Amino acid sequence: MLTNKLLSTNKLTYVVKEDIHEVKLRDYLKYTENLSSRFLKSSGLSGKISVNDKVARLNHRINSNDKIEIDMKSNEHQNIEPEKMDLDVIYEDIDLIVINKSPGIVVHPTKGYPFGTLSNGVSYYFKERNEKCIVRLVSRLDMDTSGLIIIAKNQFAHMALARDMQSKDLQSKDVNCKTFEKSYMAVVHGNMKNKSGTIDLPIGKPNEEGAKREVWEEGQRSITHYEVIDSFKNGDLLKLILETGRTHQIRVHLSHIGHPIYGDSLYGESESHYIERQALHAYKLIIPHPRTGDELILEAQLPDDIVKLISKLKDESEI
């Protein structure tokens, strides 16, 4: 287990558990501390792993009470142009940063959007603080979906968070993988038949052209849990929890069951008189801290355009 839960060092420190005798360093770190093979290989080849203050190879044999340290310092570079941007930072420490993304912002540079992305802004943020980090996205959101996005500051944090997010997606029973929960708020057309429930329908992309997904028998299993938070004459405000993380999952599921999200031009229709984008917001994260395993609960309030939409629907309900 980690000996120090203070998030102030670029080193991971482990003390080998009792009853360990002549076990390969690689096997201990992989199977006991749940570190990925890729992370271990990278750290081992660069001489960043030491046992009892001496650099060690991954086939080194360890014993009870040995001290293992992994140096996470790096001087990495990334082809993302830093751009000054106002960022709404919800949480930050030495391992990760969580940002509340505004609608209308692409997360990562593409051919169509080489600049002005969230990653450009985060790159500038790191540079201004002299942090030798590259942008490692753990989660992503569509351009017109607002809310919480996780960015790892080092290879270890990215490995651990991606592992725990994937284990959730695969419904893993691995006791080493902690809770990872993403919750959204959405305003949908019509009123749900049931006040809470689960949509368990496979999603795929039968047509390779275009961005649109659909419920498809040959697609991947996709599970969305929902709860009605408020109801209006012409719609519902839903809280949604993703059990799996498919592209456009919430939008596809809600549209398929006849309750498209307000303003969703891809799976519903444009409705600029209500809102200029899909009324979908990633409002809450429950994640295990990559280093300590402690549960982090982070929230971001509904943005103004969704609040205004709700107000309009409430006014219509009173007519």
C-alpha positions in Angstrom: 0.0 0.0 0.0 1.1 3.6 -0.4 2.9 4.9 2.6 2.1 8.6 2.1 -1.3 9.9 1.1 -0.1 13.5 0.9 -0.4 14.7 -2.6 2.8 16.7 -2.7 5.4 14.4 -4.3 6.3 13.2 -7.7 7.2 9.8 -6.3 5.0 6.8 -5.6 6.1 4.9 -2.6 5.1 1.4 -1.6 6.2 -0.8 1.3 6.1 -4.5 0.4 3.5 -6.4 2.3 4.3 -9.2 4.8 4.8 -12.8 3.7 6.4 -11.8 0.4 9.6 -13.7 -0.4 11.6 -13.5 -3.6 8.8 -12.3 -5.8 9.6 -10.5 -9.1 9.2 -6.7 -8.8 7.1 -6.7 -12.0 4.6 -9.3 -10.7 4.2 -7.5 -7.3 3.5 -4.1 -8.8 1.2 -5.6 -11.5 -0.9 -8.0 -9.4 -0.7 -6.6 -5.9 -0.6 -2.8 -6.6 -2.6 -3.1 -9.8 -0.3 -1.1 -12.1 -0.5 -1.6 -15.8 2.2 -3.5 -17.8 2.6 -0.5 -20.1 3.3 1.9 -17.1 5.7 -0.6 -15.6 7.6 -1.1 -18.8 7.9 2.6 -19.4 9.0 3.3 -15.9 11.4 0.3 -15.8 13.1 1.1 -19.1 13.7 4.7 -18.0 15.3 3.7 -14.7 12.5 5.3 -12.6 11.9 2.3 -10.3 14.0 1.8 -7.2 14.0 -0.8 -4.4 15.5 0.3 -1.1 17.0 3.5 -2.8 18.7 1.5 -5.6 17.5 1.5 -9.2 16.0 -1.9 -10.0 15.0 -3.9 -13.0 11.5 -5.4 -13.3 12.9 -8.9 -12.8 14.5 -7.9 -9.4 13.3 -10.1 -6.6 11.7 -8.4 -3.6 10.9 -9.4 0.0 8.7 -8.2 2.9 9.2 -4.6 4.0 11.3 -3.6 0.9 10.6 0.0 -0.1 9.7 0.5 -3.7 9.7 4.0 -5.3 8.6 5.1 -8.7 9.7 8.5 -9.9 6.9 10.2 -12.0 8.9 13.2 -13.0 9.1 13.7 -16.7 9.9 16.2 -19.4 7.3 15.4 -22.0 6.2 17.4 -25.0 3.0 17.5 -26.9 2.0 19.0 -30.2 -0.8 21.2 -28.8 -0.4 25.0 -29.0 -0.9 26.7 -25.7 -3.7 29.2 -25.7 -4.9 31.5 -22.9 -8.4 30.5 -21.9 -10.7 31.0 -18.9 -10.9 27.6 -17.2 -13.4 26.7 -14.6 -11.3 24.5 -12.4 -13.4 22.4 -10.0 -10.5 20.3 -8.5 -6.8 20.1 -8.9 -3.8 18.4 -7.2 -0.5 17.0 -8.3 -2.1 14.1 -10.1 -5.2 15.4 -11.9 -7.3 18.4 -12.8 -11.1 18.4 -13.2 -12.6 21.2 -15.4 -16.2 22.3 -15.9 -16.3 22.6 -19.7 -18.5 25.3 -21.3 -20.7 24.3 -24.2 -19.4 25.0 -27.7 -15.8 24.0 -27.0 -14.1 21.0 -28.6 -12.1 18.9 -26.1 -9.1 18.1 -28.3 -7.6 19.5 -31.5 -8.8 18.0 -34.7 -8.3 18.9 -38.4 -11.5 20.9 -38.2 -10.7 22.5 -34.9 -6.9 22.8 -34.6 -7.2 25.7 -32.1 -9.5 27.0 -29.4 -10.0 23.6 -27.8 -10.0 22.8 -24.1 -6.7 21.0 -24.5 -5.1 24.2 -25.9 -6.4 26.0 -22.8 -5.1 23.4 -20.4 -1.7 23.3 -22.1 -1.4 27.1 -21.5 -2.6 26.6 -17.9 0.2 24.1 -17.3 2.8 26.2 -19.0 2.0 29.3 -17.0 2.4 27.3 -13.7 5.6 25.7 -15.0 4.1 22.3 -14.7 5.9 19.8 -16.9 2.6 18.0 -17.9 1.0 17.0 -21.1 -2.7 16.9 -21.6 -3.9 13.4 -20.8 -7.7 13.2 -21.2 -9.3 10.6 -19.1 -12.9 11.5 -20.1 -14.3 13.4 -23.1 -17.5 15.3 -23.9 -19.1 16.3 -27.1 -18.5 19.9 -28.3 -22.0 21.0 -27.2 -22.2 19.0 -24.0 -21.1 20.9 -20.9 -19.7 19.7 -17.7 -16.9 17.9 -15.9 -13.9 16.6 -17.7 -11.0 14.7 -16.0 -7.4 15.3 -17.1 -4.5 13.4 -15.7 -1.2 15.2 -15.0 1.1 12.1 -15.2 1.2 8.7 -16.8 0.4 6.9 -13.5 -2.7 8.9 -12.9 -3.9 8.4 -16.4 -3.3 4.6 -16.1 -5.1 4.3 -12.8 -8.1 6.4 -13.8 -8.5 4.8 -17.2 -8.3 1.4 -15.5 -11.0 2.1 -13.0 -13.2 3.7 -15.6 -12.8 0.7 -17.9 -13.5 -1.7 -15.1 -16.8 0.1 -14.4 -17.6 -0.1 -18.1 -16.9 -3.9 -18.2 -18.7 -4.4 -14.9 -15.5 -5.8 -13.5 -15.6 -7.6 -10.1 -11.9 -6.8 -9.5 -11.7 -5.7 -5.9 -8.7 -3.5 -6.7 -10.9 -1.3 -8.9 -12.8 1.3 -7.1 -16.1 3.1 -7.8 -16.2 5.3 -10.9 -19.5 7.0 -11.6 -20.5 9.7 -14.1 -23.8 11.5 -13.7 -25.5 13.9 -16.2 -28.5 16.2 -16.2 -30.7 16.4 -19.4 -33.9 18.1 -20.4 -36.0 15.8 -22.7 -39.1 16.1 -24.7 -42.3 14.5 -23.3 -42.8 12.8 -19.9 -41.2 9.5 -19.1 -43.6 6.7 -18.4 -41.7 5.6 -15.3 -40.1 8.0 -12.8 -36.9 5.9 -12.8 -35.5 3.0 -14.8 -32.8 1.6 -16.9 -32.2 1.6 -20.6 -30.2 -1.5 -21.7 -29.9 -1.4 -25.4 -26.8 -2.0 -27.6 -25.4 0.9 -29.5 -23.4 0.8 -32.7 -22.6 2.6 -36.0 -24.0 0.6 -38.9 -23.1 3.4 -41.3 -19.4 4.3 -41.1 -20.0 7.6 -42.7 -21.0 10.5 -40.4 -21.0 10.7 -36.6 -24.4 9.3 -35.9 -24.9 6.2 -33.8 -28.0 4.2 -33.2 -29.5 1.3 -31.2 -28.2 -1.7 -33.2 -28.5 -5.4 -32.4 -24.8 -5.9 -33.3 -23.6 -3.0 -31.3 -22.0 -2.9 -27.9 -24.1 -3.4 -24.8 -25.0 0.0 -23.4 -26.6 0.8 -20.0 -28.1 4.1 -18.9 -29.9 4.6 -15.6 -32.3 7.5 -15.3 -34.4 9.3 -12.7 -37.0 12.0 -13.3 -36.0 15.1 -11.1 -38.7 17.5 -12.3 -41.6 17.3 -14.8 -43.2 20.0 -17.0 -46.1 19.9 -19.4 -43.6 19.6 -22.4 -40.7 17.7 -20.9 -38.8 16.2 -18.0 -35.5 17.0 -16.2 -33.6 13.8 -15.9 -30.6 12.7 -13.8 -28.7 10.0 -15.7 -25.9 7.7 -14.6 -23.8 5.8 -17.2 -22.9 2.2 -16.4 -21.2 2.0 -19.8 -19.5 4.8 -21.8 -20.4 4.6 -25.5 -20.2 7.5 -27.8 -23.4 9.6 -27.7 -24.9 7.0 -25.4 -27.4 9.2 -23.5 -28.4 11.0 -26.7 -29.0 7.8 -28.6 -30.9 6.0 -25.8 -33.2 8.9 -25.1 -34.0 9.5 -28.7 -34.6 5.8 -29.4 -37.3 5.6 -26.6 -39.0 8.7 -27.9 -37.6 11.4 -25.6 -34.9 13.3 -27.5 -32.9 15.9 -25.6 -34.0 19.5 -26.2 -31.8 21.1 -28.9 -30.1 17.9 -30.0 -29.9 18.6 -33.8 -28.3 15.1 -34.5 -30.8 12.9 -32.6 -33.7 15.3 -32.4 -34.0 18.8 -33.9 -32.5 22.2 -33.6 -34.6 24.4 -31.3 -32.9 27.8 -31.0 -36.0 29.3 -29.4 -35.3 27.0 -26.5 -31.6 26.4 -26.4 -28.7 26.6 -28.9 -27.3 23.1 -28.2 -28.3 19.8 -26.7 -29.5 20.3 -23.1 -27.0 17.8 -21.6 -24.6 18.5 -18.7 -22.1 16.2 -17.0 -22.8 17.5 -13.5 -21.2 15.0 -11.1 -18.3 12.6 -10.8 -17.5 10.0 -8.2 -14.0 8.7 -8.8 -11.3 7.0 -6.8 -8.2 9.2 -6.4 -5.5 7.5 -8.5 -2.9 7.7 -5.8 -4.8 7.3 -2.5 -7.9 5.4 -3.6 -10.0 8.0 -1.6 -13.3 8.8 -3.1 -13.6 12.2 -4.8 -17.1 13.6 -5.2 -17.2 16.6 -7.6 -20.1 18.6 -8.9 -20.8 21.4 -11.4 -24.0 23.4 -11.4 -26.3 23.6 -14.4 -25.1 26.2 -16.8 -27.3 29.3 -17.5 -28.7 28.1 -20.9 -30.1 25.0 -19.3 -31.5 26.9 -16.4 -33.2 29.3 -18.8 -34.6 26.4 -20.7 -36.1 24.9 -17.5 -37.6 28.3 -16.7 -39.3 28.5 -20.1 -40.7 25.0 -19.7 -42.0 25.9 -16.2 -43.7 29.0 -17.7 -45.3 26.9 -20.4 -46.6 24.5 -17.8 -48.5 27.3 -16.1 -50.4 28.4 -19.3 
